[in-house]
């Protein structure tokens, strides 16, 4: 069974390596990102959070995206790039090494 992993980078940064199992989904609090290299991880999207209104519609606040989703799809290694901060002024780019185990 896959796990949902929520990462909220702080001033101390990210772990040196993130170890996942195939099927895990990772949400990182970031405004952008992507898979720089490797085969074990795929990016599902850069998303803006929303809430369900009383009429069933989805309400989305204005502003930059707040989450990036990745899925561990097969055993292997990948380097993931994450962007945080204001994407239009001084974004901070970090990398995260990911190891996906069977």
VOPAGU-2260 file (C-alpha; in pm, 1 decimal, decimal comma):
REM VOPAGU-2260
SITE   aa  ch    i         X         Y         Z
SITE  UNK   A    0       0,0       0,0       0,0
SITE  UNK   A    1     135,7     340,6     -92,7
SITE  UNK   A    2     185,5     620,1     156,9
SITE  UNK   A    3     107,1     990,6     139,0
SITE  UNK   A    4     416,4    1185,1     247,9
SITE  UNK   A    5     383,6    1557,1     325,0
SITE  UNK   A    6     705,9    1760,4     321,8
SITE  UNK   A    7     713,5    2119,3     438,0
SITE  UNK   A    8    1069,6    2246,7     400,0
SITE  UNK   A    9    1176,3    2488,5     671,1
SITE  UNK   A   10    1488,5    2689,7     739,9
SITE  UNK   A   11    1682,8    2370,0     806,7
SITE  UNK   A   12    1612,9    2250,7     453,9
SITE  UNK   A   13    1546,3    1904,9     320,5
SITE  UNK   A   14    1687,4    1565,4     416,3
SITE  UNK   A   15    2005,3    1453,7     240,1
SITE  UNK   A   16    1807,4    1169,5      79,2
SITE  UNK   A   17    1440,2    1076,9      78,8
SITE  UNK   A   18    1376,7     701,2      76,7
SITE  UNK   A   19    1039,1     598,6     -66,1
SITE  UNK   A   20     861,3     279,1    -165,6
SITE  UNK   A   21     697,4     221,0    -502,3
SITE  UNK   A   22     348,6     372,4    -494,3
SITE  UNK   A   23     424,4     647,4    -242,4
SITE  UNK   A   24     292,4     994,7    -324,2
SITE  UNK   A   25     485,8    1296,9    -198,1
SITE  UNK   A   26     345,4    1645,8    -152,4
SITE  UNK   A   27     606,5    1917,4    -111,7
SITE  UNK   A   28     514,0    2269,5      -5,0
SITE  UNK   A   29     669,7    2455,1    -297,3
SITE  UNK   A   30     571,0    2688,3    -579,9
SITE  UNK   A   31     731,4    2481,2    -854,4
SITE  UNK   A   32     966,8    2200,8    -937,3
SITE  UNK   A   33    1040,5    1903,6   -1154,0
SITE  UNK   A   34    1239,7    1585,0   -1191,5
SITE  UNK   A   35    1588,8    1687,9   -1300,8
SITE  UNK   A   36    1722,4    1336,1   -1358,8
SITE  UNK   A   37    1649,6     973,7   -1281,7
SITE  UNK   A   38    1375,7     722,9   -1340,9
SITE  UNK   A   39    1219,3     631,9   -1006,9
SITE  UNK   A   40     996,5     938,3    -963,4
SITE  UNK   A   41     741,7    1119,4   -1178,4
SITE  UNK   A   42     596,6    1463,2   -1117,6
SITE  UNK   A   43     216,9    1463,0   -1103,8
SITE  UNK   A   44     177,4    1837,9   -1107,6
SITE  UNK   A   45     222,9    2182,2    -958,6
SITE  UNK   A   46     -98,1    2262,8    -775,8
SITE  UNK   A   47    -290,7    2537,0    -604,5
SITE  UNK   A   48    -495,7    2431,6    -303,5
SITE  UNK   A   49    -870,5    2459,6    -316,9
SITE  UNK   A   50   -1171,0    2395,4     -94,7
SITE  UNK   A   51   -1518,5    2266,8    -171,8
SITE  UNK   A   52   -1791,5    2528,4    -140,8
SITE  UNK   A   53   -2139,3    2461,0      -4,8
SITE  UNK   A   54   -2271,8    2430,6    -361,2
SITE  UNK   A   55   -2012,7    2166,7    -453,5
SITE  UNK   A   56   -1791,7    2398,9    -655,9
SITE  UNK   A   57   -1417,9    2419,0    -588,1
SITE  UNK   A   58   -1294,5    2757,5    -463,7
SITE  UNK   A   59    -933,1    2851,6    -531,9
SITE  UNK   A   60    -752,3    3148,0    -375,3
SITE  UNK   A   61    -550,5    3386,1    -591,1
SITE  UNK   A   62    -174,6    3358,7    -576,1
SITE  UNK   A   63     107,8    3127,8    -672,3
SITE  UNK   A   64      79,6    2750,9    -647,2
SITE  UNK   A   65     157,0    2598,5    -309,6
SITE  UNK   A   66     228,2    2230,5    -367,2
SITE  UNK   A   67     414,9    1996,1    -596,7
SITE  UNK   A   68     312,2    1629,5    -617,8
SITE  UNK   A   69     546,3    1343,4    -704,0
SITE  UNK   A   70     486,2     968,7    -726,8
SITE  UNK   A   71     741,0     694,5    -669,3
SITE  UNK   A   72     670,9     478,3    -973,5
SITE  UNK   A   73     957,0     227,8    -990,5
SITE  UNK   A   74    1274,6     133,4    -803,6
SITE  UNK   A   75    1559,8     370,2    -880,2
SITE  UNK   A   76    1706,6     706,1    -800,1
SITE  UNK   A   77    1610,3    1057,4    -901,1
SITE  UNK   A   78    1707,3    1416,1    -837,5
SITE  UNK   A   79    1408,5    1642,0    -779,1
SITE  UNK   A   80    1429,1    2019,1    -807,5
SITE  UNK   A   81    1200,9    2230,6    -587,3
SITE  UNK   A   82    1128,5    2602,7    -608,7
SITE  UNK   A   83     993,8    2794,2    -311,5
SITE  UNK   A   84     933,6    3155,7    -223,1
SITE  UNK   A   85     788,2    3412,1    -458,3
SITE  UNK   A   86     826,4    3270,1    -810,8
SITE  UNK   A   87     830,6    3623,6    -959,3
SITE  UNK   A   88    1095,9    3785,3    -738,6
SITE  UNK   A   89    1355,1    3584,7    -548,9
SITE  UNK   A   90    1276,2    3214,2    -578,5
SITE  UNK   A   91    1484,9    2964,0    -384,3
SITE  UNK   A   92    1574,3    2646,7    -572,5
SITE  UNK   A   93    1668,4    2332,2    -379,2
SITE  UNK   A   94    1742,5    1978,5    -488,1
SITE  UNK   A   95    1634,2    1657,0    -321,5
SITE  UNK   A   96    1787,5    1316,1    -383,3
SITE  UNK   A   97    1522,5    1043,2    -388,4
SITE  UNK   A   98    1576,6     668,2    -366,1
SITE  UNK   A   99    1279,7     445,9    -448,8
SITE  UNK   A  100    1289,7      93,1    -311,1
SITE  UNK   A  101    1066,9    -194,9    -423,1
